[in-house]
Amino acid sequence: MSIEGKVALVTGASSGIGAATALRLAKAGAKIGLAARRLDRLSEIQRQIGTNGGQAVAVEMDVVDQASVTAGAEKLADTFGSIDILFNNAGLMPISDLEVLKTEEWHRMVDVNIKGLLNTTAAVLPYMIRQRSGHVVNTSSIAGRKVFPGLAVYCATKHAVTAISEGMRLELSKKHNIRVTCVQPGAVESELFEHISDGNYRKQMEALKEQMEFLQADDIAETVLFALQAPARMDIAEVFVMPTQQPW
């Protein structure tokens, strides 16, 4: 199933998995809405896509702000005429023990990882429902299957993403012809580690890179493209993508 000419909204598109996926989908012929708060970074990725013959529009968007999300979706639809693909990728992963009581980090994770996903989904679904087609891809994690010390709240948010994704598939696929895929990566080289304010956990996560070869953002981009290009009769509901050397 070709995505040539399809319109894709990619959140968290300013770096990491989001940027890599935006570039890969553009190479496959999709028109890209690059959504994130860092407009300067989006403009650079937009330039790269244009240089390679693709089409993209930079959309300054804070997924926590429903008005910002709605305006961004409207801008994308006005520019390219529709929204066919939503890649819900924006997320945060600060790490700390619960007893440290970093409550601001907890609430920010819930706001971005869960509410942000719901905000973008709410903004995009009406377009897909009207055209009776679409594909929503949500980024969960191995943390959406297992719980790790220091990651209790993050794991809770990713368990929520996994549950919401399956609920979306059950409600939307048959009734509205909207496919839903939940991508669940293991360790990926990305900016997520930069959100870790706890020094000890930051060192632990960096030390993991000495123990195994992490996945690259391009690996997840290829996985997303694989799901999007599956035959129309097929909904790849979940994809669990792990580094070969990751034991847990």
N, C-alpha and C positions, 0 to 999 in steps of 0.2 A: 504494500500500500504506500504510494508516494505521498510525501508531504510538500511536493512542489507547489508553490503558490499559497500554501496554508499560512495563516496568521497565528503567531505564537507569542504569548505573554510570558516572559521569564522574570521571576522575582529573584532578588539577590544576585542580579546580573552583573554587578560591578567587579566581581572577583570570583576565584575558585570555581566550584562546580557550575554556578550560574553563568559565569562568563564563558567557560569552556563549552557548555551546552548551547548557549546562544550562538557562538561561532560555528559549532557543528551543525546545528539546525539550519543556519543561514547557508552553509555550504551545500546542504541537501535541498536548498531551494525555498525554504520557508521565509516569510517576512516576519521580522522580529521586533517585538516591543521590549526594549531593555529597561527593566524597572529596578530602581534602588534609590537610596538617598543621595549617593555620591554622583552628582551629575557630571563632574569632570571625568570620572572614570568611565561612565557610560558613554560619554562623547568620544572617548578614545576607542572603545570597542565598536561603536557605531562607525567610526572612521575605518577601522580594520575591515568590517563587514563590507562597507562600500568599496574599499580598495579591491576586494576580492570579487566584486560584481554582485554582491547581495544587497538587500534592502533592510533597513532598520530605522527605528525611531527611538530616541532616548526619552524615557518617561521618569521624571523625578517623583518617587513614590515612597512613602513611609507606610508599610503594611499595617502598622498599628492604628493609623488614622484612616477611618472609613471614607471620609470625604476625599482624602488624597488618593485612595485606591479607586474610588468610583470615577474621579476625574481622569486618572491615568488610563483606566479601561476605556472610557469614552474617547480619549485622545487617540488611542490605538485603533479603535473601531472606526473613528472618523477618518484616520489616515489611510487605512488599508481595507476598510469596508466590512470587516467581520473579525471575530476572534474564534479560532478553531482549536487552539491548543493552549492549555495553561500549565506551566511548570511552576508549582509551588515549592520554591527552594529557599527562600529567606529563612535564616535561623541563627540562633546563638547557642553557644555551649560553654558557659563559665562552669568551673568545677570548684566545689568546696564541700566540706562536711556540713551537715545540717546544723550541728551544734554551734557552728561559727555564726549562724544567723545572718547570712548575707541576703536579707529579705528583698532588697532592691533587685538583686540579680534573679531571685526566684520569680518575682513579678514580671520582670522584663522578659524572661524566657517564656513564661505563660503568654504574655502579650504578643510576642513575635512568633513563637513557634506554633501556638494554637490559634489565638485570636487573629493573628495576621493571615494565616492560611484560610480561616473562615471568611475574613474580610474580602480577600481576593476571589475566593470561590463565589461568594455572594455577588460580587461585581460582574463576574464573567458568565455565570450560569444562564442568565436571561438571554444572552446572545446565542449560546449553544442550544438552549431549549427552543428558541424561535426557529433556528435553522435545522433542528432535529439531527444534529451531529456535533461531535466534539470529543476531545480527549484531555482528561485532567491527569497530570503526573505529580504525585506528592513525594517529597523527599523525607523519608523517615530515617531509620538507622538500625544497626544491630541493637542499639539502646531501646528500640521499639519492641524488642523481643526479650532482652535480658536486662538485669539491673546491676549496676556497678557502684562500688563505694565512691562517694564524692559526686555522683551523678544522679542522685535520687530524683531531683526535680526535672533535670534534663530528660532522664529516662521516662518519667511520667508524661512529659510533653510529647515524646516520640511514640510512646504507647498510644497516646491520644491520636496522633497523626495516623497511625496504623489502623486504629479502630474507625476513625472518621472516613478513611479511604475505603474500607470495606463497606461501611454504611452507604457511602456515595455510590459505590458500584452496584449494590443491591437495589438502591432506589432509582438510579439514573440510567443504567445501561439498557435494560429492556424497554423502559417506558419512553426514554428520550433519545436512545441511540448514542449515549455518551459513554465512552469507555473510561475506565479509571485504573491507573497503575500506581502502586506504592513501591518506590525504590528504597531499598534498605541496605546501605553500604556499611562495611566495616571501617577500618582505619583508612582515612583519605588525607593526603597532603593538602591542607587548605588553611584559610585564615582563622578557622574556628579556635585554634589554640591561642590566638591573640586575645581572645575574650577571657582567658583564665587569669584571674587576679591573685589566686592563691599560689605563692611561690613554689611550695613543695609539689603541688599537683602539676604545675607548669613543668617542673624539672622531670617529673615522672613521665609525662606525656612526650616530652622531647626525647627522653631516654628510650622510649619504645621504638623510635626510628633507628636505633642501633640494633634492635632485636629482630626487626622484620622490615621487609620492603613494603611501604604503604602503597595503596592505590593512588593513582593520579586523577585529577579532575577530568581529564580526557576519557578515562575509563568509564566514569559515570555518564559522561556525555554520550558515549557510544551505546551504553545500556539504555538510556532514554530514547535515543534514535531507534534502536532495535524494537522497543515496545511500540513506538509510534508507527513504525513501518510494518507491523504485523498485519496479516490479512484482516479485512473488516469483520470477518466471522470470529476473530480471536481477540479476547481481552486478556492481556498479560497482567493479571491482578496484582501479583507480588513478584519482586525480583530481589533476591538476597545475594549481594555482591561482596565477597570477602577477599582480602589479600590471601594468597596461597599459604603464607607462613603464619597467619593469625590463628592461634589455637582456641580462642574463646569468643 
